[in-house]
Amino acid sequence: MSSSSLLPSSNSALHLAVALDGAGWHPAAWREQVSRPRELFTARYWTDLVQEAERGLLDFVTIEDGLGPQSAHFTEPDARTDQVRGRLDAVLIAARVAPLTRHIGLVPTVVATHTEPFHISKAIATLDYVSSGRAGLRVQVSARRNEAAHFGRRTFPALRIEDLDSPEAKELTGDLFDEASDYVEAVRRLWDSWEDDAEIRDVATGRFIDRDKLHYINFEGRRFSVKGPSITPRPPQGQPVVSALAHRSVPFQLVARSTDIGYVTPHDADQARAIVDEIRTAQAAAGRSDEPVHVFGDLVVFLDDDPAAAATRRERLDGLAGYTYAGDARIFTGTPVQLADLLQELQQSGLTGFRLRPAVVGHDLPAITQGLVPELQRRGAFRSAYEADTLRGLLGLARPANRYATATA
Amino acid sequence: MPRKQIHLAAHFPGVNNTTVWSDPKAGSHVEFSSFAHFAQTAERAKFDFLFLAEGLRLREQAGEIYDLDVVGRPDTFTILTALAAVTERLGLTGTINSTFNEPYEVARQFASLDHLSDGRAAWNVVTSWDAFTGENFRRGGFLPQDERYSRAKEFLTTASELFDSWHGDEIVADQASGTFLRDAQAGAFVHQGQHFDISGQFNVPRSPQGRPVIFQAGDSDEGREFAASSADAIFSRYSTLKEGRAFYTDVKGRLARHGRTSDQLLILPAATFVLGESDAEAAELAREVRRQQVSGATAIKHLEFVWNRDLSGYDPDGPLPEIDPDLGEHTIARGRAQVRMYRDPLATAREWRERAAANKWSIRDLVIETGNRQSFVGSPATVAETINDFVQADAADGFILVPHITPGGLDVFADTVVPLLQERGVYRTEYEGTTLRDHLGLSEPTAVEAGTRRAAS
């Protein structure tokens, strides 16, 4: 199947996002002189970052979050004092920055496992109002036992990364991702639970709304049910943009069934091609062949004008951390020109965009906006001005019709 | 003796029939520009804070979504945090219920709001409990009504333990030595109680105010006691001098039992206002506003709160129903607190019939006369004087003003009444501090206090 038929926009232009997390993705990033570790909990810090990303004409930023302290361990808390610990609520960071930016999309992380779809639906709808149509969300699950204990409502088995293929782990991840899929479905129905023209202010009859244009969503899932309608009217984009990070088949299913963007972590073009194929196949199986779903490649980046400088920086930070940092995503070290080459090569595998994770935000974010972006622009591969007012518009996604309006028309 | 300083705050007009949406001056109640205008007006007038109410399920009447009042509102945390970007000093107070939330998440959100607003967050703790609202949430209607204050109290205690789990000195962030945290256990907590059994580590460092300012709105004996024990401010609905003084005396009198002094709990009734060039003009305008607030259809619906019956066949311009209220389970109106105000529907119906007959009032006249009377009506001078009299007489420490027009209804108050209060020396001309605690004259909870709390738990 041709993946380009699933795509809304011209395939020469790629989409570009940055993933913001504390001082950067490398655990020792905060120790770089350029970092501002004492400001991580201030509005100014986050505003500066998102405004820099906007100056680079990026499609959107994502903001990491979690319902417990960060940890170097896969599933359990650690007791480290040499890395950044603590973070502010990502939705609220996005809300704080929204009035101070104009074009860039704002995509905070939300944890489906422990939060209420009703609350999140109205929070993201409200982010869409305060940003005039630039909201999205990145849905995440949590199997961490310590985070579950913060809520006291569920317990999970102890898992190690090497146990991921055990029957117990498969059952748990299957359950968590099914719940996340239900969660997104409930959130999406709530966004549609008001038709766009439900508010009528009809002085003659004294009616503020046309109640026939408000809808009970009657969502019934295994983990929760939601009656609806939302208390927040349908947001400007109709449906804010839903995204998820996915590494394996189960989360690929979530991307295919439920999202507008999947972030994936191929380490080369062949892997990228295989992942895109798997997602497109699952998308077709889910009956969404005609709906555009972006597949973004995630890369951690160390960017310097001299490739040796980037490699040296990575080594220095690994030295400070006391171990070789290796996450889920490929780590790129090199120049903006080299990165542009790589992105264009990976794009040929069917990826529609990239989410770059700056290793050191204070260094690599400006290297993206002031180095990579001009390079891509020179190649005609990236926008030279914001061409749309909404995040959906930037991503080439149409404003969706309301499912309930269609059903009752 | 120095004169008491008046506290003022403003409630963004919302989903009830106080808000006049039919007026050509009425704008959006959802667009951010409306909230920004309202907040910036409140800040221009040096108000202590902006207040947002909350709703978690749309109201229904006779099994259908109620369609006569303003419907729809944004998420409280999200809108308040966005407002922090367009204001500098104004306190940001959000109503968040303690039933359909979990302490860890709510504490994170308030601590985040406090960080992102540089110390301007406040939490109005409410106690929704009903199964009707519960249908929108994971646990459904799990809480018996008589446990709602017990859960609210434990929710607040638990959240405070989370706020206090960081003392404020944990983040070292020494780039040279590589020490980010002084203490690997920063944020550690254990809470075991009737409603919450949770433990772990809170992941938001101590915020500028330490904890958000706590507001409470209950009026029952239990609600007053809850406020006296745990709140920094209490909302009331008593805006007459006599009732206000009785409430004030009662609530302030409860503080000593909890080891608190009378300046540690502010009493701030909600109040509506209508201003005119003269008292006579304001009175005429107030009559017009009441007619706009109570359409014929609205009057019938309000009567149904008491009658607990479908009265749609009655003429709002005609006499009250002869038929008595249905005393069974209240089924006609759902998602509405006002219904509980009428504890003896038969007596209320009898009294209303008598008053309507004596005054030759129609149903609509009756509803207009028994509810929705504006608290302060008059020229700016009259309203300034009345507000000051209330505060100096200890009927209140100030007021939370509820304009009837969105979002410009506060402007005239800011432009005309506030300067008169400033001239009298009973209202600030500049913010003295930067945090909401500063505005309210409340001391900041200290890390020492927090440490004691953690050690004692």
Interface residues (C-beta under 8 A of the other chain):
Chain A: A28 W30 R31 E32 Q33 S35 P37 R38 F41 T42 A43 T47 G66 L67 G68 P69 Q70 P77 A79 R80 T81 D82 Q83 V84 R85 G86 R87 L88 D89 V91 L92 I93 A95 R96 V97 A98 P99 L100 H114 T115 E116 F118 H119 K122 A123 A125 T126 L127 Y129 V130 S132 N146 E147 A149 H150 F151 G152 R153 W194 E199 R201 V203 T205 G206 R207 F208 I209 D210 R211 L214 R223 F224 S225 V226 K227 G228 P229 I231 T232 P233 L320
Chain B: W21 S22 V30 E31 F32 A36 G55 L56 R57 L58 E64 I65 D67 L68 D69 V70 V71 G72 R73 P74 D75 F77 T78 I79 T81 A82 A84 A85 V86 F100 N101 E102 Y104 E105 R108 Q109 A111 S112 L113 H115 L116 S117 D118 E135 N136 F137 R138 G140 W166 I171 A173 Q175 G178 T179 F180 L181 R182 D183 A184 Q185 A186 G187 F196 D197 I198 S199 G200 Q201 N203 V204 P205 S295 G296 A297 T298
